[in-house]
Amino acid sequence: MRLTDFWDRMAEQFGAAYADSVARDQVIGRLGNRTVHEALEAGEDPRDVWRAVCEHFEVPLARRH
């Protein structure tokens, strides 16, 4: 997954304005107790980060693409 695809999915799920706030503020255990931004900056694969976000926020399977 490209990073642009990741951010498109975040915006689709949380709304354009709220997606960055979620990525900046929410610590996710599956990401090693890091935020989305921290995980991506550390080199985590955007697909793995997206999966962690989906799990953490219980995104319905149909919306996970």
Secondary structure, DSSP 8 states (H G I E B T S, - for coil): --HHHHHHHHHHHH-HHHHHHHHHH--BGGGTSB-HHHHHHTT--HHHHHHHHHHHTT--GGG--
